[in-house]
Amino acid sequence: MTAENRYDTKCIIYRRGEMRIGSIGGRAWLVTADGTGVDIAEASGGRFASAPQALYDVWDEFRVWAAEIGIDRFAPVDPASFELPVPRPRQVFAIGANYRAHAAEAGVAPPEQPVIFTKFPSCLAGPNDTVPIRHERVDWETELVVVMGREARNVTAAAAWDYVAGLAVGQDISERSIQRLGPMPQFSMAKSLPGFGPMGPLVVTADEFANPDDLELGCAVNGVTMQSSRTSDFIFSVGELVEYISHLMPMYPGDLIFTGTPEGVGATRKPPIFLKPGDVLTSWVEGVGTLVNPIIQEQAA
């Protein structure tokens, strides 16, 4: 979408509803693709709370307001200042083996229904945060993250995008030794250590994309690309995931879905490669942005 048809003569932005939500200094910001933004609470005269999480409970009302704000109120923003844009979701769902190529590299058959576990919200981190580790088998898993904008119960796949606030980049960082402890996999615990859920840098609405079901994504360690794929390799699309989960339990505004990782994880390489202190993990999704998370040694208490 060009600048000429994005803005009209009244300087009204996002005429079709496109928007990007970020967090700066713990406050919600409306951000443009051109790198400018505005503090939402200040610009709305207090109509909307400053807390980023609060926006998703009034998402429809907020979108109407955001479609009418003039770009003359926007100022340049520093991407390094972006923080976790969804800091307190009620629920964080995660999907296993949702890329055909990743299932193949893991040696498992494509599942017949979504494989669902949870990441505890306490593991979430921002797009520029350090990730402390204390284990030797810490792996990367770049992911597309879905942020819900409406309560969803028994939603059909065809209607699912109407319930989505937007998309973000995520990392489902995983400690493989803990994951394989005991007779059954320990997915949730192994993937929920402090800092093991970086996401951001912004929440971008689906109408920013020509096809939100086909986005390029990947990650690199110290500048070396480790994962590169497209979400068109999903076994279960975003719509199918929302349908499946919402028929089992309600999904609430601000809930997250980590939609699965493509091929290229460290554990399946020969020999395996794992993250270590001093590494820099960079993750991206086309049209959404980039996470840059330095890996550090966790300090003893």
GIMOUR-V362993 format. One record per residue. N is the residue number from 1. PHI is phi in degrees with one decimal (* if undefined). PSI is psi in whole degrees, -180 to 180 (999 if undefined). BURIAL is b if it has 9 or more other ideal C-beta (glycine too) atoms within 8 Angstrom, else e. Layout:
<<N	PHI	PSI	BURIAL> <N	PHI	PSI	BURIAL>>
//
This chain:
<<1	*	126	e> <2	-83.6	162	e> <3	-61.0	-34	e> <4	-63.2	-39	e> <5	-98.5	-3	e> <6	-77.7	-39	b> <7	-107.8	144	b> <8	-103.1	-176	e> <9	-70.9	-11	e> <10	-94.7	8	e> <11	62.0	37	b> <12	-89.8	127	b> <13	-94.4	162	b> <14	54.6	48	b> <15	-57.1	-31	b> <16	-94.1	4	e> <17	101.3	1	b> <18	-66.8	142	b> <19	-163.3	162	b> <20	-130.9	129	b> <21	-111.5	130	b> <22	-130.9	174	b> <23	-126.1	127	b> <24	-132.2	124	b> <25	60.7	30	e> <26	76.4	11	e> <27	-120.4	146	b> <28	-75.5	136	b> <29	-127.3	144	b> <30	-95.3	125	b> <31	-125.8	144	b> <32	-97.9	164	b> <33	-66.7	-18	e> <34	-87.1	2	e> <35	88.9	22	b> <36	-115.4	163	b> <37	-162.5	175	b> <38	-146.8	142	b> <39	-69.1	120	b> <40	-67.7	-44	b> <41	-62.8	-42	b> <42	-68.0	-46	e> <43	-66.3	-29	b> <44	-91.9	4	b> <45	63.3	31	e> <46	86.4	2	e> <47	-60.6	-37	e> <48	-113.9	142	b> <49	-68.1	158	e> <50	-75.0	-24	b> <51	-67.0	124	e> <52	-57.1	-39	b> <53	-63.1	-30	b> <54	-66.0	-24	b> <55	-61.2	-35	b> <56	-72.2	-22	b> <57	-76.7	-16	e> <58	-128.1	38	b> <59	-60.0	-45	b> <60	-64.0	-43	e> <61	-63.9	-41	e> <62	-64.4	-40	b> <63	-63.7	-38	b> <64	-62.4	-46	e> <65	-63.3	-45	b> <66	-64.9	-27	b> <67	-73.2	-7	b> <68	-119.9	5	e> <69	-84.7	137	b> <70	-80.5	144	e> <71	-70.2	-12	b> <72	-67.0	-11	e> <73	-93.2	-2	e> <74	-91.8	149	e> <75	-134.3	157	e> <76	-58.4	143	e> <77	-124.4	150	b> <78	-93.3	118	e> <79	-56.5	-27	e> <80	-69.0	-13	e> <81	-89.8	-7	e> <82	-67.9	137	b> <83	-116.3	-177	b> <84	-56.0	117	b> <85	-81.0	-16	b> <86	-130.5	81	b> <87	-78.9	-23	b> <88	-138.3	62	e> <89	-68.2	150	b> <90	-69.1	-41	e> <91	-136.5	142	b> <92	-126.6	104	b> <93	-89.0	150	b> <94	-138.2	147	b> <95	-116.4	130	b> <96	-98.8	149	b> <97	51.0	51	b> <98	-104.4	5	b> <99	-115.0	135	b> <100	-58.5	-44	e> <101	-69.5	-33	b> <102	-70.5	-41	b> <103	-59.1	-40	b> <104	-65.4	-43	e> <105	-69.5	-26	b> <106	-83.9	-8	e> <107	74.6	30	e> <108	-120.3	152	e> <109	-72.6	147	e> <110	-55.7	129	e> <111	-66.5	153	b> <112	-85.9	-18	e> <113	-144.7	159	e> <114	-56.4	139	b> <115	-94.2	114	b> <116	-117.5	133	b> <117	-135.8	-175	b> <118	-124.0	149	b> <119	-105.0	130	b> <120	-68.4	136	e> <121	-55.4	-24	b> <122	-66.0	-14	e> <123	-84.9	-10	b> <124	-67.7	145	b> <125	-141.7	167	b> <126	-85.8	174	b> <127	-70.8	-16	b> <128	-121.2	11	b> <129	-78.7	152	b> <130	-74.9	153	e> <131	-117.5	112	b> <132	-82.0	136	b> <133	-130.3	153	b> <134	-135.1	6	e> <135	-116.5	169	e> <136	-104.3	-1	e> <137	-126.2	51	b> <138	-91.1	125	b> <139	-117.1	159	b> <140	-99.5	153	b> <141	-153.4	94	b> <142	-71.6	144	b> <143	-148.0	153	b> <144	-83.3	131	b> <145	-111.4	130	b> <146	-97.3	132	b> <147	-111.6	123	b> <148	-79.4	144	b> <149	-116.4	-8	b> <150	-142.1	155	b> <151	-66.2	133	b> <152	-122.2	121	b> <153	-134.5	125	e> <154	54.0	45	e> <155	-83.4	141	b> <156	-82.8	156	e> <157	-59.6	-36	b> <158	-65.6	-29	e> <159	-98.3	-2	e> <160	-60.9	-40	b> <161	-63.2	-22	b> <162	-68.5	-15	e> <163	-102.9	0	b> <164	-97.7	127	b> <165	-74.2	-44	b> <166	178.0	-172	b> <167	-123.4	150	b> <168	-140.3	168	b> <169	-88.5	143	b> <170	-141.8	162	b> <171	-128.4	122	b> <172	-94.1	70	b> <173	-62.6	139	b> <174	-136.5	136	b> <175	-99.5	108	b> <176	-69.6	-30	b> <177	-65.8	-46	b> <178	-63.9	-38	b> <179	-58.7	-31	b> <180	-106.8	12	e> <181	-70.8	140	e> <182	79.3	-176	e> <183	-76.5	-17	e> <184	-127.9	149	e> <185	-60.3	142	e> <186	-106.5	61	b> <187	-59.5	-53	b> <188	-62.8	-45	b> <189	-68.6	-43	e> <190	-66.7	-21	b> <191	-110.0	12	b> <192	-127.9	21	b> <193	-68.1	160	b> <194	-53.5	128	e> <195	83.6	2	b> <196	-84.3	12	b> <197	-135.4	57	b> <198	-61.3	141	b> <199	-154.3	161	b> <200	136.0	-143	b> <201	-69.9	-19	b> <202	-137.3	163	b> <203	-101.4	117	b> <204	-110.8	126	b> <205	-67.4	151	b> <206	-62.5	-27	b> <207	-76.6	4	e> <208	-76.6	-14	b> <209	-113.0	142	b> <210	-62.3	-39	e> <211	-146.8	98	e> <212	-67.4	-9	b> <213	-92.4	6	b> <214	-145.0	84	e> <215	-121.5	140	b> <216	-77.0	142	e> <217	-149.0	161	b> <218	-178.1	-179	b> <219	-152.0	161	b> <220	-137.4	150	b> <221	-117.4	119	b> <222	54.9	37	e> <223	85.3	-4	e> <224	-99.2	120	e> <225	-66.2	128	e> <226	-109.2	-32	b> <227	-133.2	139	b> <228	-155.6	117	e> <229	-158.2	-169	b> <230	-137.3	149	e> <231	-70.3	-9	b> <232	-67.3	-10	e> <233	-87.5	2	b> <234	-53.3	142	b> <235	-79.8	-41	b> <236	-121.1	121	b> <237	-69.5	170	e> <238	-55.7	-45	b> <239	-59.9	-43	b> <240	-67.6	-36	b> <241	-66.5	-45	b> <242	-62.5	-42	b> <243	-60.5	-48	b> <244	-63.3	-50	b> <245	-66.4	-44	b> <246	-70.0	-17	b> <247	-84.2	-14	e> <248	-95.8	-36	e> <249	-160.6	158	e> <250	-70.2	146	e> <251	-111.5	140	b> <252	-112.2	157	b> <253	-54.2	132	b> <254	89.1	-7	b> <255	-64.9	155	b> <256	-118.2	148	b> <257	-125.1	113	b> <258	-81.6	113	b> <259	-86.4	5	b> <260	110.9	163	b> <261	-117.4	148	b> <262	-81.6	-176	b> <263	-65.8	159	b> <264	111.1	11	b> <265	-68.4	160	b> <266	-71.0	-32	b> <267	-67.5	-26	b> <268	-92.8	-2	b> <269	-76.8	158	e> <270	-124.8	104	e> <271	-76.8	164	e> <272	-61.8	151	b> <273	-125.3	134	e> <274	-130.2	161	b> <275	-71.8	148	b> <276	-141.4	157	b> <277	-54.4	136	e> <278	101.1	-18	e> <279	-72.6	157	b> <280	-122.2	119	b> <281	-98.9	119	b> <282	-115.2	130	b> <283	-132.4	146	b> <284	-148.8	155	b> <285	-133.2	133	b> <286	-51.0	127	e> <287	79.7	-5	e> <288	-107.0	-51	b> <289	142.4	-160	b> <290	-136.8	139	b> <291	-101.1	139	b> <292	-129.2	104	b> <293	-120.9	104	b> <294	-67.6	140	b> <295	-95.3	127	b> <296	-125.9	163	b> <297	-77.3	128	e> <298	-66.8	133	e> <299	-83.4	141	e> <300	-65.8	144	e> <301	-68.3	999	e>>
//
